Amino acid sequence: MSLLSSILVGIVALEHVYILILEMFLWTTPRAIRTFGTSKELAEVTKSLAANQGLYNGFLAAGLVWGLCYPDAVVGRKIQLFFVICVVVAAVYGAMTANKSILLKQGLPAILALISLSAL
C-alpha cells in the first residue's frame, strides 16, 4: 500500500466523519446551514433526514478506516476500493440531484484516492 494512497483514503474518511458530525449533530447550526445552503426553518424540518444521511456518511468513513487498518494489505486495498467507489458514485449522484459542487468537494478527493489505489 503506498503512503499516498493511504493519505488520500484517510482524507476521504476524515471528510465523511466531518459530514457525519455536520448532518447528525450540527444540522441546525449556522455552520451547517451555511455549508448546505439551507435555512433555519428547512434545517429544523429536515433534521431527522439529515441525521440519517449523516449515519450513511459515517458508514462510508468506517469502511474506509477498516480498509486502512485491515491486517492483510491486499484485502485492505480491496475494501478501500469498494468504499472509495461508493463515495465517487454518491458524489456523482449528489452533483446530479442536489448541488454540482459536491462533485468537486466530495468527488475529487475520492477520485484521486481511486486513481492512486488503482495504480498499485
Residue pairs with C-beta under 8 A, 6 or more apart in sequence:
1 73
1 76
1 77
1 120
2 116
2 119
2 120
4 116
5 77
5 80
5 113
5 116
5 117
5 119
5 120
6 68
8 109
8 112
8 113
8 116
9 64
9 67
9 68
9 80
9 84
9 113
9 117
10 64
10 68
11 109
11 113
12 64
12 84
12 87
12 109
12 110
12 113
13 60
13 61
13 64
13 65
13 68
14 61
15 106
15 109
16 57
16 58
16 60
16 61
16 64
16 87
17 57
17 58
17 61
19 54
19 57
19 106
20 54
20 55
20 57
20 58
20 61
21 54
22 31
22 32
22 35
22 36
22 54
23 32
23 50
23 51
23 53
23 54
23 57
24 50
24 51
24 54
24 55
24 58
25 54
26 32
27 43
27 46
27 47
27 50
27 51
27 54
28 40
28 43
28 44
28 47
32 38
32 43
32 50
33 39
33 40
33 43
37 99
38 46
43 50
60 83
60 86
60 87
60 90
63 79
63 82
63 83
63 86
64 80
64 83
64 84
64 87
66 79
67 76
67 77
67 78
67 79
67 80
67 81
67 82
67 83
68 76
68 80
69 76
70 76
70 79
77 117
77 120
80 113
80 117
81 114
81 117
81 118
84 110
84 113
84 114
84 117
85 114
87 106
87 107
87 110
88 107
88 110
88 111
88 114
90 106
91 102
91 103
91 106
91 107
91 110
92 103
92 107
94 102
94 103
94 106
95 101
95 102
95 103
95 107
